[in-house]
Amino acid sequence: MIYKVEESLAGFRLDKALSSILEGKSRSYCLKLIEQQKVKVNQKWEKAAYLLKIGDSIEYELLEEQNLSIEAKNLNLEIVYEDEDVAVVNKPKGLVVHPACGNYDTTLVHGLLYELEDLSTINGIIRPGIVHRIDKDTSGLLMIAKNDKASLSLTEQLKNHSCKRKYIALVYGTIQEDKGKIHAPIARDPKDRKKMAVVKDGKDAITHFKVLKRYKGFTLIECELETGRTHQIRVHLSYIGHPLVGDKVYGRRKVIGEDGQFLHAKVIGFRSPSTDKWLEFDSLLPSYFTDFLNTLEEI
């Protein structure tokens, strides 16, 4: 894969820039790529400390994934739609989307292998059918590609922002505006590489929100993603001073209710890879969410 350096990354060390380009990859992973000579700048091997210039061409290949044999598991997944190209699944909170360091045994992928006969192989053995993700502790709807044609189509729709993705979120505090737009760039937190943050030279990120209901000390909102950066809603809401209830990473340390943030991917819409027909799906809030809202009604 090849990446052309733009102004936002000019002057950055190669390893730091690479961790920004490869969303979800740590700086140590990027260092390993450079050390194993899997990264070239302008067709030459460069050290991690190389300072990038505008127009530099970074060519890289990822490390080979761990040789895994993923077995199908019956996780009683809720498949809300399926045709020859795509499926839509309602992921429960607490389930990781695909195998990764620390969790190779029970993920959404294991359940998809049990529920669906076909899954796209374009993203490798540990991410069959996966074209986008939601966090472990976020519940809600995900698009699944059943073949490579569908995977390419859905990925392109995500890239050009033509998919519809609406989330329901419960945040701390009272949001005064009835609706708004958060436009703030996101990248790895320079102070904590395990987190994302609003960073001046980060990737463009836009979240639209609309207030659904105000409670004493809390606000229920609908968020619609225009872009899809890692932890985008969580970072943006924390940035405006209204972090998600239950979010230990970007919110308050003391968690109210069950562990995990109160965030649900409620609506998803996209065009069929075969017919170009618009498909849109809605889902109910899970019981943990509605139960907590009911307690707020009594305050």
Secondary structure as GFF3:
##gff-version 3
##sequence-region A 1 299
A	DSSP	beta_strand	2	4	.	.	.	ID=ss1
A	DSSP	three_ten_helix	7	9	.	.	.	ID=ss2
A	DSSP	alpha_helix	14	21	.	.	.	ID=ss3
A	DSSP	alpha_helix	27	35	.	.	.	ID=ss4
A	DSSP	beta_strand	39	41	.	.	.	ID=ss5
A	DSSP	beta_strand	44	45	.	.	.	ID=ss6
A	DSSP	beta_strand	57	60	.	.	.	ID=ss7
A	DSSP	beta_strand	78	82	.	.	.	ID=ss8
A	DSSP	beta_strand	86	91	.	.	.	ID=ss9
A	DSSP	alpha_helix	108	115	.	.	.	ID=ss10
A	DSSP	beta_strand	139	145	.	.	.	ID=ss11
A	DSSP	alpha_helix	148	159	.	.	.	ID=ss12
A	DSSP	beta_strand	164	172	.	.	.	ID=ss13
A	DSSP	beta_strand	179	183	.	.	.	ID=ss14
A	DSSP	beta_strand	186	189	.	.	.	ID=ss15
A	DSSP	beta_strand	192	198	.	.	.	ID=ss16
A	DSSP	beta_strand	206	215	.	.	.	ID=ss17
A	DSSP	beta_strand	218	225	.	.	.	ID=ss18
A	DSSP	alpha_helix	232	239	.	.	.	ID=ss19
A	DSSP	beta_strand	263	271	.	.	.	ID=ss20
A	DSSP	beta_strand	278	282	.	.	.	ID=ss21
A	DSSP	alpha_helix	287	297	.	.	.	ID=ss22
###
